[in-house]
Amino acid sequence: MRRIITATVQNRSGVLNRVTGLMQKRQFNIESISVGRTETEGISKMTFVVEVQDNQKLEQLTKQLNKQIDVLKVSDITDKAIVARELALIKVVSSGQLRNELQGIIEPFRASIIDVSKDSLSVQVTGKPEKIEALIELLRPYGIKELARTGMTAFLRGHQPQVTELNSYSLLK
């Protein structure tokens, strides 16, 4: 089963290596990894997409990550309300005649052309991984020269108040 794991860590040399080394020793396949600084000085957030066989292996992974000295917090956010995005840069074979056709393909994806040369076109797209996959599949017949993806980055949505009970009011006493 595919899981999205976030880890809040100290921003120090070697932390990424220790965390990925731990996953490698335990034979977890990392599908994607995204790491960056947070709003707090000296703290980074890692987002992993990993393939895990069962809940026992998932629990083992989170416990092992929590034991790491520089790891402050580990969360499995897969089944929670999250905001998740990915960035892809796609270089497509393009001649002058195809540019309008390619523009018509990328426009519905809210993607943008970031570079044009005489024989290629570079596109930037952000969104959910499914959206990026769909655009890549549409561009594949034109010839993808180069592709770079950031991997998923995600966090929990803001707290939304839940209406659990409606108060009843009456004008009659």
C-alpha positions as CSV (number, residue, x, y, z in Angstrom):
1,M,0.0,0.0,0.0
2,R,1.2,3.5,-0.9
3,R,1.6,5.8,2.1
4,I,2.5,9.5,2.4
5,I,4.8,10.1,5.4
6,T,5.9,13.5,6.7
7,A,8.9,14.0,9.0
8,T,9.8,17.2,10.7
9,V,13.6,17.2,11.2
10,Q,16.5,19.3,12.4
11,N,18.1,21.0,9.4
12,R,21.6,19.5,9.8
13,S,24.1,17.8,7.7
14,G,23.6,14.1,7.2
15,V,19.9,13.9,8.3
16,L,18.5,13.0,4.9
17,N,21.2,10.4,4.5
18,R,20.4,8.8,7.8
19,V,16.7,8.7,7.2
20,T,16.9,7.3,3.7
21,G,19.6,4.8,4.9
22,L,17.2,3.6,7.5
23,M,14.5,3.1,4.9
24,Q,17.0,1.3,2.6
25,K,18.1,-1.1,5.4
26,R,14.5,-2.0,6.1
27,Q,13.8,-2.4,2.3
28,F,11.2,0.3,1.9
29,N,11.0,1.6,-1.6
30,I,10.8,5.4,-1.7
31,E,8.7,6.4,-4.7
32,S,9.3,10.1,-4.1
33,I,10.9,12.4,-1.6
34,S,10.7,16.1,-1.1
35,V,12.7,18.1,1.5
36,G,12.7,21.8,2.3
37,R,13.0,24.4,5.0
38,T,10.0,25.3,7.0
39,E,8.8,28.5,8.6
40,T,10.9,27.8,11.7
41,E,14.7,28.5,11.5
42,G,16.7,25.3,11.6
43,I,13.8,22.9,10.9
44,S,13.0,21.1,7.6
45,K,10.1,19.0,6.5
46,M,10.5,15.7,4.5
47,T,7.6,14.2,2.6
48,F,8.1,10.6,1.5
49,V,5.8,8.5,-0.7
50,V,6.6,4.9,0.2
51,E,5.3,1.5,-0.7
52,V,4.6,-0.5,2.5
53,Q,3.3,-4.1,2.6
54,D,1.0,-3.9,5.6
55,N,0.2,-1.9,8.8
56,Q,2.8,-3.7,10.8
57,K,5.5,-2.6,8.4
58,L,4.1,0.9,8.5
59,E,4.2,1.0,12.3
60,Q,7.8,-0.3,12.2
61,L,8.8,2.5,9.8
62,T,7.3,5.3,11.9
63,K,8.8,3.9,15.1
64,Q,12.2,3.6,13.6
65,L,12.0,7.1,12.1
66,N,10.9,8.5,15.5
67,K,14.0,7.0,17.1
68,Q,16.4,9.0,14.9
69,I,18.0,11.8,16.9
70,D,17.3,14.6,14.4
71,V,13.7,13.6,13.7
72,L,11.2,15.7,15.7
73,K,7.9,14.3,14.4
74,V,6.7,11.6,12.0
75,S,3.1,11.5,10.6
76,D,1.3,9.2,8.2
77,I,-1.0,11.7,6.5
78,T,-2.3,9.4,3.7
79,D,-5.9,9.0,5.0
80,K,-6.2,12.6,6.4
81,A,-7.4,15.7,4.7
82,I,-4.3,17.0,3.0
83,V,-3.0,19.5,0.4
84,A,-0.6,17.7,-1.9
85,R,1.2,19.1,-4.9
86,E,4.1,18.2,-7.3
87,L,6.0,20.2,-9.8
88,A,7.2,18.9,-13.2
89,L,9.3,20.4,-15.9
90,I,8.8,18.8,-19.3
91,K,10.8,19.5,-22.5
92,V,8.9,18.5,-25.6
93,V,10.0,18.2,-29.2
94,S,8.4,21.1,-31.0
95,S,8.6,22.8,-34.3
96,G,6.9,26.1,-35.2
97,Q,3.9,24.3,-36.6
98,L,3.2,22.3,-33.5
99,R,3.4,25.1,-30.9
100,N,-0.2,26.2,-31.2
101,E,-1.3,22.5,-30.9
102,L,0.9,22.0,-27.8
103,Q,-0.4,25.2,-26.3
104,G,-4.0,23.9,-26.7
105,I,-3.0,20.7,-24.9
106,I,-1.2,22.4,-21.9
107,E,-3.7,25.2,-21.4
108,P,-6.4,23.2,-19.7
109,F,-3.8,21.9,-17.2
110,R,-3.0,25.5,-16.2
111,A,0.6,24.7,-17.2
112,S,2.9,27.4,-18.6
113,I,5.6,27.5,-21.3
114,I,8.8,28.5,-19.6
115,D,11.3,28.2,-22.5
116,V,11.1,28.0,-26.3
117,S,13.9,27.0,-28.7
118,K,13.7,26.2,-32.4
119,D,13.3,22.5,-31.8
120,S,11.8,22.2,-28.3
121,L,9.3,23.7,-25.8
122,S,9.7,23.5,-22.0
123,V,6.5,23.3,-19.9
124,Q,6.1,23.8,-16.1
125,V,3.1,22.2,-14.4
126,T,2.1,21.9,-10.8
127,G,-0.7,20.0,-9.2
128,K,-1.7,16.6,-8.0
129,P,0.4,13.7,-9.3
130,E,-2.6,12.4,-11.3
131,K,-2.8,15.7,-13.2
132,I,0.9,15.7,-14.0
133,E,0.7,12.1,-15.2
134,A,-2.2,13.0,-17.5
135,L,-0.3,15.8,-19.1
136,I,2.8,13.7,-19.5
137,E,0.7,11.0,-21.3
138,L,-0.8,13.6,-23.6
139,L,2.6,15.1,-24.5
140,R,4.3,11.7,-24.9
141,P,3.3,11.2,-28.6
142,Y,5.0,14.5,-29.5
143,G,8.3,13.3,-28.0
144,I,9.5,14.1,-24.5
145,K,13.2,15.1,-24.6
146,E,13.6,15.6,-20.9
147,L,11.4,15.2,-17.7
148,A,12.1,16.3,-14.1
149,R,9.7,15.9,-11.2
150,T,10.0,17.2,-7.7
151,G,8.1,14.5,-5.9
152,M,5.1,15.1,-3.8
153,T,5.1,17.6,-1.0
154,A,2.1,17.7,1.3
155,F,0.7,18.9,4.6
156,L,-2.6,18.7,6.6
157,R,-5.4,21.0,5.6
158,G,-6.3,23.8,8.0
159,H,-8.7,22.9,10.8
160,Q,-12.3,23.0,9.7
161,P,-14.9,23.3,12.4
162,Q,-17.3,20.5,12.4
163,V,-21.0,21.0,12.9
164,T,-22.0,18.1,15.1
165,E,-25.2,19.4,16.7
166,L,-27.6,22.1,15.7
167,N,-29.1,24.1,18.5
168,S,-32.8,24.4,18.2
169,Y,-34.4,27.7,18.8
170,S,-38.1,28.6,19.4
171,L,-40.0,31.8,19.5
172,L,-42.5,30.1,21.7
173,K,-41.7,29.7,25.4
